[in-house]
Each structure stands twice: as structure tokens, then as C-alpha cells.
Amino acid sequence: MLDVEQAQLQQGELGFKLGIIYEEVSRSRVVATMPVEGNRQPYGFLHGGAICSLVEELASFGAAMAAAQDGKIVMGLHQSSNFLGTSTSGTVRGVAAPIHVGSTTQLWQVDVTHIESGKLIASGRVTIAVRSPRT
């Protein structure tokens, strides 16, 4: 099992660019924060693409940890996110949990909350394919 520091080092390039910081990692829950500053659209609001990237990052990371025990790799198949609010400053926290962990697919739920206000910003689901690595 990875600890938070190992998870931080293993995240993808986009996660680093977005400023994602892992707080908790396990096969059953992944929690990370992302700053609003640096991830805003031209009107000054948190960019929907940044939110979708956070949702995908956390779901994929959790799915990869769950699949790794069987030597499998994962890749996203589908994502849907509902934007329920927004922010112009501060930090958001994403909390990902599996709904289904199967041998060929996984489904993860991710809720994104603005830390300072406690407001739910977005809720997303990611369907993940689980495959054997190519040789």
C-alpha cells in the first residue's frame, strides 16, 4: 500500500501542474486537494476542466491501487461530472470512493468540496477499464 508521500511522487504530470496534493490514499478512498488559484477560467472562476481532471486523477489513482494487487493496469472509459457551484479562491478537496470494483471495470464516485466554505462544488463518476498490461 502506498503512503501519501509515495502517491504524491507517482501522480501524473497533469496532477503536478494542477497543484494536486494527496492527503489520503487507499484502495477504498483517495483524498486530495487542489488550489483554485492557477486553475481558473478567464472569468476568474475555478475551471470545469480542472475539476474534471481532479475527479479523473483521484478515481484513476484509487482504481490503479485496487487493480495493482492482481497485476492489472487501468484507464478511464467514461466520466460524467455535475457542477453544483464554483469558487474564485481558496482550495477544493476531492474525495473518491469506489462504487464497484470488478475484474474488468470499476466505478468511482468523486465529490469535490470547497474547503473554506464547505460547499459542494462538483460530483462526478468515472468508469475505469481494468486490463492486463501489454507485453
NORURQUI-V796271 format. One record per residue. N is the residue number from 1. RES is the residue in one small letter. PSI is psi in whole degrees, -180 to 180 (NA if undefined). NEAR is the number of other C-alpha atoms within 10 Angstrom. Layout:
n = {N;N}
res = {RES;RES}
psi = {PSI;PSI}
near = {NEAR;NEAR}
This chain:
n = {1;2;3;4;5;6;7;8;9;10;11;12;13;14;15;16;17;18;19;20;21;22;23;24;25;26;27;28;29;30;31;32;33;34;35;36;37;38;39;40;41;42;43;44;45;46;47;48;49;50;51;52;53;54;55;56;57;58;59;60;61;62;63;64;65;66;67;68;69;70;71;72;73;74;75;76;77;78;79;80;81;82;83;84;85;86;87;88;89;90;91;92;93;94;95;96;97;98;99;100;101;102;103;104;105;106;107;108;109;110;111;112;113;114;115;116;117;118;119;120;121;122;123;124;125;126;127;128;129;130;131;132;133;134;135}
res = {m;l;d;v;e;q;a;q;l;q;q;g;e;l;g;f;k;l;g;i;i;y;e;e;v;s;r;s;r;v;v;a;t;m;p;v;e;g;n;r;q;p;y;g;f;l;h;g;g;a;i;c;s;l;v;e;e;l;a;s;f;g;a;a;m;a;a;a;q;d;g;k;i;v;m;g;l;h;q;s;s;n;f;l;g;t;s;t;s;g;t;v;r;g;v;a;a;p;i;h;v;g;s;t;t;q;l;w;q;v;d;v;t;h;i;e;s;g;k;l;i;a;s;g;r;v;t;i;a;v;r;s;p;r;t}
psi = {136;146;176;-41;-41;-40;-43;-39;-25;-2;161;170;-40;-40;-41;-44;-35;-12;27;130;120;140;-30;135;130;175;-13;-2;133;129;134;158;161;133;146;-45;133;-9;33;153;174;-25;-1;0;155;128;133;-34;-35;-41;-47;-37;-40;-45;-49;-43;-49;-44;-45;-39;-45;-43;-40;-40;-40;-39;-26;-29;-23;11;23;163;166;157;147;139;-40;143;139;134;139;127;119;-14;-173;-180;158;-8;172;-149;144;153;130;137;117;138;144;142;-37;130;98;-178;-21;-18;155;153;126;141;134;124;135;122;141;120;-48;-36;-19;5;136;121;-41;158;130;161;141;126;129;134;140;121;162;141;146;145;NA}
near = {12;13;12;18;13;12;18;18;10;13;16;12;8;13;20;14;10;19;17;22;19;23;17;15;23;18;19;15;19;25;22;23;21;25;19;23;16;15;21;18;13;8;8;14;16;25;19;17;12;20;26;22;17;29;28;27;24;28;31;25;23;24;34;20;21;23;24;15;11;11;12;19;20;23;17;18;13;12;18;14;18;14;15;12;14;19;19;15;17;14;17;28;25;30;21;31;21;21;14;13;17;13;12;13;18;26;22;25;24;27;21;28;22;23;16;12;11;11;15;18;21;22;21;22;23;27;23;26;21;23;16;12;9;6;3}
